[in-house]
Amino acid sequence: MKRLPATTVYYGLTFGLRLPTWVVMAVYLVRELHFSPLQLVLMGTAMEAAVFLFEVPTGIVADTYSRRLSLVIGYLGTGAAWAAVGFVSAPWLVIALWAFWGFAYTFTSGAEQAWITDEVGVENVGTIFLRAARFGQAGAVVGLIAQVAVGTVSLRGGVILGGVFTIACGLAAILFMPETGFVRRPREERAAPIAELRRTAVKGGRYAWAQPIVMLLIGVELFMGTSSEAFDRLKEAHFLRDVGLPAVGSLDPVVWFGIFWLAGMVLNIAAIGGLIRRVERGGRQTVAQFLFGFTVLELAAMLLFALTGSTWAAIGGLLGVFFARNMQGPLYDTWLSKQITDSSVRATVFSITGQANAVGQAGGGPVLGVLGNVWGIRTALTAGALAIGPALGFYGRAIAHEGREPELAELPLPAAVD
């Protein structure tokens, strides 16, 4: 079957991969499976532990063998795991399935950015990341409506539908995804499979170590990962158990959460166009300043969400976090992509930053979960918000040094490995 243009496939996959929504999954876990705050966080921790263990190895696979193959494996695996959660009830089995979801996800992390950057060129990819964000927001809106509609009848059915969406993306990648920018090493230059993977790993690690700005972005991901775990796993429980939902009509909680997500998606779709124009006119410093500003907004919105006793103020905080995160994502990918000039390690370097995020989530998640069980969800959410502080320091330093870290540049490189 004829392959489609890379940008068309990328925009289509970005749309399709955002169709599954965590809203229905979260309500299903809290209302039907009665997960505690600790169980909710442990679910995320199991996933992030799998990401920590396999993020770099699977990134190496993408750099060594094929970005397209890596993405197909990841899409089919994450879709199957998501759908399977809708068929089980035992907490330990849900947690195990989510760990498998994390393992499968690592095949896509880094490989997506590396694939599209190779196909269109590093000089064009920033605008494509930002435009793809619009398709992703649109996909989230469509998926939200579909899953909430199904979820009002059957929460299990809504969860299963989310997995089917991602499996469909894997099948579409098999049929339509081109791979012309990635060139595998000639057979006569390849070592044995394990040695070849090891060579790519060392080369990627040395490249990251030698690029001060990449080291800085790895540090950012460590603290952002620590911060995100409490909010990601406990926000629905916070509404259901602490602040309550709006006393307007008699809407089901899954409908309210769907409305919140829909409002956040529409807000981002409206704002992304202006961000594209500003980034195209600016340079590296502009990206750093916007990242700093959106990170400040995320911290403030998270604190508002955690500490307010007002339902409407909590909704405002929730939307602020959604907005800040969705604007940060394509900016972060743009900045990092422009630092990686060696295509042969692009997926590996992206995976190293993803591993840093996983370390933050896996390390901070259980602590925040215990805080939620002992002192309440508000305490866990507040602690998670404050963990953003060091990331602000990294971004501030990048702005002060125009994206360069002279002290890091003096660090010695690790020894080469043949």
N, C-alpha and C positions, 0 to 999 in steps of 0.2 A: 504494500500500500504506500502511496506517495506521502512523503513527510511534509509537514506544514512549515511555514517560516518560524524561526525560533521565537521571535517576539510574540507571534500569535499563540504559540503553544504556551509560552511563559505566562501571558496574560490569562489564557484559559485555565491553566493549572492554578494560578493564584486565585482566580474566582472559585474554582471547584474545591480547592483545599480549605477555603474559609467557610464552605457550606456547613460542616459540622460545628455545632455550638456547644460550649461547655455548660450553658444555662440549663438545658434539659438534663444533662448528665448530673449536674450538681443537685438539682431538685430531686432527681431520682435517688441519689445517694442519701440525701437527708430525710426525705419523706417516706420512701419505700423501704430502703435498707437500713435506715436509722443510724447512719454513721455518726460517731462522736467527733469532736474537733481533732482529737489525736489520730483517729482512724483516717480522717480526711487528709491530714497533713502527712501521715505515713504513706498514704497512697501516692502523694506527690513525691515523697522522699524515695520510695522504691523506684519510681520512674527516673528521678534524677540520679540515683545511684547507678542505674543501668546506663544512663547517658554518660556519667563519669567514666564508667569502665569501658564503654565501647565507642564513645564519640570520636576519639582520635583514630583508633583502628579502622573504623568504617570510613572515615575521611581519607585515610591512606588508600583504602580500596578504590575510592572514587578517583584519586590522583594516579593510581597505578594501573587500573584496568579500564574503567568506564564510568563517567558521571551518569549517563543514561541508565545503565544497569543498576547502579546504586540507588537511583531515584525510584525505579520500578519496584525494587525489593522493598524500599522504605514505604512507598504508598500502599502497596498490597498488605504489608505487615501491620502498619498502623491502622488501616481500615478494618482488618480482621480482628485486631485486639479491641478496638472501640466497639464494634458490633457485638463481640462476644460478651462484653460487660453487661449487655442487655439481656443475656440468657442465664446469668448466674445471680446468686444471692449471698453466698458466703463471703464475708469481708476478706478473709485471707485469699480467696480466689480472685476477687476483684483487684486486690493489691498486686497479686502475682501477674494478672493480665496487664495491669498498668505498667508494671516493670517491663513486660514484653513490648508494650507500646513504646516505652522509652528506648529499648534496644532497636526496634524497627525505625524509630524516628531518626536515630543517628545516621542511618544511610542517606537521609535527605538533608540533614544539617550540614551546611557547607557545600554540598554537592549542587544544590539549586543555584546558589550565588556563583559558584565556580563555572557551572555549565553555561548560564546565560552570559556571564562576563566573557568567556571564551568565544561564544557565538557572535556577540555584537561588538566586542572590544571595550577595553576599560574606559576609554574616553567617552563612550556613549551610555554606559550602564547606569550612571547616577540618575539620569532622567527616566530611564526604564524602570528602575526600582520605585521611583516616586509615582509614576503612572500606574505601575502594577498595584500599588497600594490602593488606588481607586477601585480597581477590579476586585481586589480582596475585600474591600468594604462592601461593595455591591454584592459579592458572594455571601458575605456574612449576613446581610439583610435578607436575601432570598432564603438562605438556609435557616435563618432564625424563624422566619414566618412558617416555613414548611415543618420544621421540627416542633415548634410550639403548637402548631395546628394538630400535629399527630400526638404531641405530648399531653394535650388536654384530654385526649381520649385514652391514651396509654403512654405512660412515661417510658416504659420498656421499649415500646415501638419507636418513640422518638430517639432513644439512644441507638437502637439498631439502625435506624435510617441514617444517622450521622456516620456510622461506619461504612454503610453502603456507598455514600457519597465519595469517601476517600478511596475505596476499592475501585470505583469508576475512574478516578483520576489515574490510578495505576494502569488500568487497561488502556486509557487514552494515551498515556505515555508510551506504551508498547507500540501502539498503532501509528502515532503521529509525530513523536519527538525526534528531531534531527540531532546529530552529533558530528559536526564538521570542524569545530574549533579545537577539540581535544585530540591530541596525537599521542598514541601510546608508543612507548620506546620500542625500537626495532627488536625483533626476536633475538637477533645475534648479540644485542647489548644487554639483554635481560639476564638477571641472575635467577637462582631457584626462587619459587614463589615467596617463601618466608624471608629470604635475604632481600628480595626485591621490595617487599613491604617495609622491611626494616630500613632499607636505604631511603625510601620516601619519607619515613617517619623522622629520621635523623635530619634529612635535608629540610623538611618543614620546620622542625624545632630550631635548627640553626637560623633559618630565615627569620622566624618570629623573634628570636633573641637578638638578632642583629638590627631589627627595626624598632627604634625606641617608641614610635607612635603605636605600633602593634602591641608592645608590652603594656603601654598605658591603657589601651582598649581592653586588653585581657583583664587588667585590674578593675576596670569599670564593670565588666561582666561579673566578676566575682561578687562584688557588693550588690549589684542589681539583682543577682540571683538570690542572695541572702534575703533581700527585701521582699521579693515578689512572692515567696512561698506562702506566707500567712494570708496575704490578700487574695491570692489565686484560689486557695482552698477554703477560706472561711467567709468570703464576702456574702454568699447566699445565706449561710448559717447566721451571720450577724444580723441580717434583715429579719430572718424568721424567728430568732431567739432574743434579740436585744432591742432593736429600734422599731421593728414592725414595718408593715407595708402600708401604703396610702389607704385611708378609709374612704375610698371612692368606689361605689358600686360593690359588687361581690366577685371581683375577678380572682381567678385561681392564681396562686403565687407564680406558677410557671409563665402565666401571661404577663404578670408584672415584670418579671425578670426579662422576658422577651421585649417588653416595651423599653426597659432601660437600655438593653443592648442596641435596639433599633435606633433610639435617640442618639447614642454614642456613635453609631456607624454613620448616620446622616450628618452629624456634626463634623466628622472627619472627612467625609466626601466633599463637603462644602469648603473645607479649609485647605485641602491638599493642593488645589490648583495654585493658590497664592504662594504656597511653600515651594512648588516647582519653579515658579518664575523667580523667586528670590535666590534659590540655590543656583539656578542657571546663570544668574548675573554675578553671584559671588563665588568664592573659592573655598579652600580648606578652612579658613578662619570663620567664614559664614556658617559652615556646617557645625563647627565646634560651638559657636555662640548659640545656635538654635538648639543643639543637644543640651547645652547647659540650661537654657531657659525651660525646655520641656521637662528636664529632670527636676528643676526647682518646682515646677507646677505639679509634678507627680508626688513629690514629698509633701507639699502643702495639702493637696487633695486627699492623700492617704491619711494624714493626720485629722483632717476634717471628718472624713468618713469614720475613723476609729473613735473619735472623742465626742462627737455631737450626740445629743439626745433627740434631735429632730429628724423625723423621717425624710422630710424634704431636703434638709441640709445634707443628710447622708446620701441622698440621690445625687445632689450636686457634687459631692466628693467623689462618688462612684464614676460619674460622667467625666470629671476632671482627670481621673486616673486613666480611664479608657482613652480619652483624647490625647493625653501626653504620651502614653505608650505607643499608640498607633502612629503618631508623628515621629517618634524616636526611631522606630524600626528601620524604615528605608534610609534615614539619614546615617544611622550607624553602619548599615551595609555599604552605603556609598563611600563613606570615609574609609572603611577598612579595605574595600575593593581597590581603591586608588593607591593604597600602600603596597599591594601585592603585585609586583610586576613580573614575577616568575609563575607562569601558568601551571607548571608541574607540581607546585605545592599549594595552590590556591585553596582547594578543598580542605587540605590538612590544616592550614593556618586558620581558616574559618572554624574548623572543628576544635582547634585548641581554645578559641574564644568561647565556643559553646561548652567545652568541658569546664572552663572557669565558672561559667554560669551554673553548671550542674553541681560543681563543688560547693558554691554558695548556697544553692537550694538544699542539697543533701545534708550539708553541715548545719545550716540554720533551721531547716524545717522541723526536725524533732524537738529542738529547743523551743521554737515558737509554738509547736503543738502542745508541749508540756505546759508552757505559760498559759495557753488557752484553756487547758483542762483544770489547772490549779487556780489561776487568777481571773479567768474569763477571756472571752474572745477579744474584747476591747484592748486588753493588755497585749495580747499577741499581735494584733494589728498595729498598735502604736510602736511596739518594738521593731516590727518589720519596716515601718515607715522611717524610723530613725536610722536604720541600716543603710539608707540611701546616701547619708551624709558623706562618707568617704568618696563615693563616685562623683559627687559634686566637686570635691577637691581635685580629682584627676582631670575633670573637664576644665576647671578653672586654671589649672597648671598648663593645660594644652593651649588655652587661649592666651595666657601670659607669654608662652614661648612659641606662639604661632604653630602649634602642633608638633613641636620638637622637644625632646628631652635630652639636653646635653649631658646630664649625669648618667642616664641610662646608656648613652652612646659610648661611655667609657668602660662599660662592663665587658669582660673578656668573653669571647665566643666559646661555646662548648667544643670539645675536641671532635674532629671529623671521625666518622665511622665508615669503613669501606664495606 
